[in-house]
Amino acid sequence: MSTSTLTAFTSQVAMGAKRHRLWRRGDHLLLALSGGPDSTALLTVLIDLAPRFELTLSAAHLNYGLRGADSAADAAFVEHLCAQWKIPLTVMPVTMSEWRTAGRSLQDAARRARYAMLTSIARERGATKIALGHTADDQAETVLLWMLRGAGTTGLGGMPRRRAPGIIRPLLDHTRREILDYLNTRGIQYRTDASNSSRRYTRNRIRLDVLPALRAINPSIVTTLGRQADILRADAACLDRLASAHARRLTRLRSSGESELDIAAFGKLPLALQRRVLRLLLQSSGNVMESAPLEMIDRLVALANHGRSGASLHAGRMIVTKEYERLVWRRAPFGHDRTIGAVLTIPGDVQWPPTGQWLTARTVGRTAARPDRSPSRIYLDAERLSAPLLVRSWRAGDRIQPSGMEGRKKLQDLFSDMKMPQALRHRVPIVVAPEGIVWVAGYRAARPFLATTATRERVLLELRDGQD
């Protein structure tokens, strides 16, 4: 491979890396190499650039084993690729059961495993940076995913080109079309993941359906969404710095270990900073959720600004109480984590802390779904909902369209009709998809998501006692 003359694409990657300070002369880059077009293109680009920047290159391939023979073929392809170009390669099998924990989706577990194992391999290899092959199309898909979830500036800021510890994305300014053209022009082979064409996953539906529709309106939609992400990421970073400064100024640690927030000073902040300060406090207090939902944050804002003294809210594993001019944060006693949320993957299972019960989800064939009136088991239409599912306690304002009924009904009214005591309502697990509530587990299913005779793929949800 000649390094005397760079292709136009390689030169553009080099200029972008210099502009965004992705690496320094003499860096050792560990490339996450799947064998797909993006990481394969990045490998060949870095091989061309290595002499000019005095880079040392090595590669890592994580084999999750989720695609059977295709996973083994990916690993063999990567081994041949690195042997051909004399790139040191580490192939690491990943046992997903070791990374799956209650409340974690398969995708989240794979992401955590990927970053942890790449960091470990980089340390062993002496690499100073970890290079990922995410593209502008990946960025556009990520922004749209977060947009569908109603995210704020942090989510809509997408993926950064640089993030700690030493993660870089040199292809983030380049489209998938550019990368495929580059590979085809140079006659470079790569692997194709057949699961990318499945419309079962939300990201794939965005890639296959949403982006083409948007491209018909704006041919430069991928670039446009990337530019929007850059703007919002810069805005989010600015707001986070301001919020962090205010959080330090407005809070203090009591001798008892509890922390308190000065409400009078807090109330003078703009709403955007109030939300960010409270989110930072939840994260720093060891809250169970990595990112508290906006509804929870706004309930805390309302408590601080309008709540009566003595009023309390459960926020994950914290109890937040208004005490005159202070908002006090305490660790909730064991068993009182009333707003805990847990992710339920398909397939997967998760234990519900308030009762010790287990919820399980799995796909079943068309013939497996028979009419079943058990309150602890329902069949859903896989095409009517997105994964992963969230299991949480009910919230004020929650609504469901119950099976056997017309229209939507508030959960608090549903509980009242069942004559369920107030103290027991937070113990009922609510299963929620991005599209809405699908099941008040053990009681009522949501009509829009139930499987019918026309359903092609079903999801079976079951609620089991903890001793089963």
N, C-alpha and C positions, 0 to 999 in steps of 0.2 A: 504494500500500500504506500503510495507516494505521499510524502509530507511536504514536498517543495512547493506545491501549488494547492491552495485550499479551494474547495468548491464555494460557490456563493452562499449556500446554506450554512456551511461550516463557518465561514467568515462572519455571518450574521450572528451565529451562536456565540462566537468569540467576542464580538463587539458587545452583545448583551451581557455576557459574563463580566466584561470589564466595566460596563456602565453600572451594573448592580453589585459589583465587588463580590462575585460569587466565589472566587478563589484567588489565592496569591501565588506568585511564582514559587515553585518548589513544593506545593501542596501535594499530599497523597490523597487521591479520590477513590473511595470505595463506591462502585456502581451497583445499585440494586438491579439485577439482570434477570428478567422473567423469560426473555426469548421472544417477546412480542415486538411489534414494529417500533414502538416508542423507545424502549430500553435498548433495543438492538441499534437503532439509529444513533442514540446517545453514545453508545460504546464506540461506534466507528468514528463519530465526530471527535470524541475525546482522544482516540488513538491518533488522529490527525493533528490535534492541538497539543498533545503532550510534549513533543520536542520544543515547541515555541514557548511554552510556559514552564518547562522543566517539571512537568507533572509526573508523578508516579501513579499508576493505575492498578487496581485490583477489582474483582467482582465478587458478588455474593448472590446465590440463587436459593430462595426459600421454597422448599417443596412441601406444600400443604397436604398433598395427597388427596385432594377433594375431587379430582377429576379422573381417578383411576389411571388407565393406560396413558391418557393424554398428559397427565402430570409427569409420568416417567419419561415420556417422549420429550417434554419440555426440558427436563433436566439433562437428557442426553444431548439435545440440540445445543444447549448452553455450554456443556462441557466441550463439545466439538468446536464451537465458536471460539472459546477462550484458548483452547489448545492451538487452533489455527493462527491466532494472533498473539500467542504467548502471553496471555493475561492471567495472572494468578487468580484462581477461582476457589471459593468456598461454597460447597453445596450443603445446605443445612435442612434436614427434615424437620417439619413442624408438626408436633402432636397437638391438635387443636383442643383435645380434652383437657390438656394441662393449662390452657389459657381461657377456657370457658368457665365463667363463674356465674352464679345466680344474678340475674338482672343485666347480663351482658349479651348483646347480639353476636351472631357469628361474625358479621362484618367488623364490629368493634373489637372482638377478640383477635381477629386476623390483623387488624391495624395495630393493636397494642403489641402483638407478637412480632410483627414486621419491624416496628421501630426499636423494640427492645433487642431483638436478635441482630439487627443491622448495627446498632450501637455497640453490642458486644463484639461482633466480628471486626468492626472498625477499630476497636480498642486493641484487639489481638493483632491486627495487621499493622497497627500504627498509623491508620488513616486519619487525616485531619478533617476531611469532609465526607459526607455521604450524599451521592448524586442520585436523584430520582428522575424518572422519565416522564413526569406529568406534562401535558401539553396545554395549549390554549383551549382546545376542545374540552379537556378534562376540567379546566377552570370554568368554562361556560356551563357545563353540566352541574358542577358543584354550586355555582351561584343560583342556577334555576332550582336545584333541589332545596337550597335554603330559602329561596323566595317562596316556594310552595309551602314551606313550614312556617312562614310568617316571621322570618328571622330579622334581626336588626342589622346594624352596620357591621358587627363582628362576623356574623354568618355570611352576609352578602359581600364581605371583603374577600371571600374565597381563600385560596391557598397562597401563602407568601412565597416569594422566590427564595428567601432565606429564612430559616427558623432554627431555634436552638434544639438540640446541640449539634450544630454543624450540618444541618440538612440544607441542600441546595436543589433547585429545580431549573436547570439550564435551558429547558425546552418550553418553558411556560409562555413565552411570547410567540410560539410557532404552532401553526395549525396541524391537525392530523393529515390534511391534504398535502401540505408542504413536506411532511415527514415521509409519507408514502411515495411522493414524487422523487424525493431524494434517494430512498431505498431502491426504487425501480430503476432510476437513472444509473445507479452504481451496480445494479444487479445483485443486491444483497438480500439473502433469504431471511425469513423470519417466521415465527410461529403465530398461528391464529387461534384464539380461544373461541370455540363454538358457542359458549354460554353468553358471549357478548351479543348474540342475535336474538336471545330470548327476551320476550316482552314481559316476562314474569316480574322482573326487577324494575323499580321505578327509574333508576338511572338509565337503564337501557331504553325504556319508553321515552325518556327525554331525548336520548341520543338518536333514536330511530324515528320518532314521531314529532316531538316538540321542536327540536332545533331545525329540522327541515322546513317545518311550517313557518318558523320565525325567519329562516333564511330567505323564504319566498318574499317576505315583506322587506327585510333588510339583509342583503347579501353579505354584509360584513358583521353579522350578528355576533359571531364568536369574538371578533376583535372588539366590538362595542361592549360586550359583557365583561371582557377582560379589562378594558379601560375603566368601566364602572367599578369593578372590584378594586382596582388600584386606588381610585378616589376614596371609596368607602373604607378601605383598609387604613389609609392614612388618617381619615377622620376618626376611625375607631381607636387608633393608637393615641391620637391626641386626647380624645375623651378619656381613655383609660389612664393616661398620665395625670390628667386633672383630677379624676375620681380617686386615684390612689393618694394623691396629695391631700385631698379633702378627707379621705377616710382616716389618714394618719392624724390630721388636725382635729377631727371631730370625735374620735374614739379614745378610750383609755381602758386599761385592764385593771379590774378591781383586785384587791388582795385575795378574794375568794376564788379567783380564776375566771370569773364572769367578765364579759366585756360590755361596755355601755357606749351609747351614741348620744351626743348632744342634739336633742330634737330641735331646739330653737334655732341653732345655727344651720342644722340640716334643712329645715323648712325654707331657708332663704336660697337654697340651691335651685337651679333649673331642674325640671323633671328628668331630663336625660341624665344629669349627673346624680340625682337622687337614686335612680334605678341602678346606675353603675356602682355607686358606693355600696348599696345594699347587696348587690351581687358579689362584689369583692369580699364583703364581710361574711357572706354565706360560704364562699369558697375557702376563705382563710380560717373559718371556724371548724373545718373538717366535715362540712355537710356532706351527706351521702351522694348528692347529685353533683356531677361535674358542671352542669349548666342549669341553674334553676329556671323553670318556666316563667314567662312574663307574667302570667296570672298570679303566681306566688309573689313575685317581686312587687307587683302593683298592690297586692293585699298588704304587704309590709309598708309600702308608701302610705297607703290609706291609714294604717294603724298609727304610723308616726305622726301624720299631719292632722288626722281627724278622730283618732280613737280616744276612748276615755281611759283615764288612768286605771290600771289594773287589768285591762284587756290583754289577752295573749293570743298568739297564733303559733301553730306548729309549722315549722319550715324544715322539712327533712328531719334530721335528727336534732334539730334545735327547737327550743321554745323561746319565742321572742315576746317580751312583756313590756308594755308601756308603764313606766313608773314616773308619773308627773312629767318632768322635762327630760327624761332619759328613756332610751329604748335599750333594754337589757337582754343579752343573749346568754341562754343557759343550755346546757346539754340536756336533752329530753331523757327522762328515766327509761330504763329498758322496758320495751313493750308499749311505749307511748308515741312511737314514730308514726303519726297519723297521716302524714302526707307523703310517705315514701313512694317512690316510683321505681319500677323494675321493668327492664326490657325482656320481652318474651319473643324469642326467635322462632322461625318455622323451618325445620323442626327445632324443638327446644323445650325446656321446662324451667320453672322458677318457683321458689317458695314464697308464700305471702306471709310476712312476719306477724301481722296482727292475729292470725288464726293458726299458723303453722301448716295450712293447706298448700297443696302443690297444684299449679296450673301447667298443663302440658299442651303442646301444639304439634301437629304432624299432618303431612299431606296424605291423603288416601285416594284410592281409585274411585272411579264413578260408581262401580257396583258395591263398593264398601259402605256407601252412605244409605242407610235405611231409615225410615221414619222412626224417631227415637224421642220419646217424651220425657226422658230423664232430665231433671233440672241441672244435673252435673255434667252434661255432655251436649254439645251442639256441633252442627256441620255448617261451614261457611263456604261461600263461593270464592275461590282463590283469586279470581280475576276482578272481584269487586273491592278488593282491599290491597293495601301495600304493607310490606313488612319493613322493619320489625314492629311488633305490637308493644304497647306500653300497658303495664298493669299498675294501677294506682288506686288511691281512695277517691271517693266522690268529691266534687267541688261544687260550690254554689253556682247555679246557672247551668249545670250539666243537663243535657237533654238527650233523649233517645226516642226513636220511633219503634215502639215495642211490637213484636210479632203478634198478630191477631188484633191489632188496633190500627185505626187510621190516625194520621197526624203524629206530631211529636209531643213528648211529655217530659216535664221536669223530673229529675230523679228524686228530688225531695217530695214531689207529689206522689211518685210511684211508691216511695217508702211509706208515706202516710197512708196510702191505700192498703198497703200490706200490714199496717199497724206496727211498723218496726220502730222500736224505741230509738230516740236520738243517739243514745250512747253506743248503740250497736252499728249505726250506719257507716261509720268510718272503717269498720272491720270487713265490709263487703268489698271484694276485689272487683274493680271496674276494668275491663279489657278495652283498650282504645287503639284504633288504627289511625293513621294520618287523616283518613276520611271521616272519622267520627267514632263514637262509642259503638262497639259491636256486641258487648255482652255485659250485663250485670250478673256476674258469675254466680251460678246457683239459683238465679231467679228469672231474669228475662233476657232474651236475645233481641238484637236489633233486626227488624224485618228486612232492610235493604241489603244486608250482607248474607242472609241465609241461603244455603244451597237449594237449588230447585232441580227438577228432572232434566233441565237443559244444561246444568252445570257440568263443565268438562273436567275441572279439577277441584277437589274439595279439601278444606282444612278442618281437621277435627280438633276441637278444644275440649279439654276435660278438666274438671275440678276434683281433686282427690284429697282425702283426709291425710294429715301428716303422718299417721302411723301406717298407711298403706305401703 
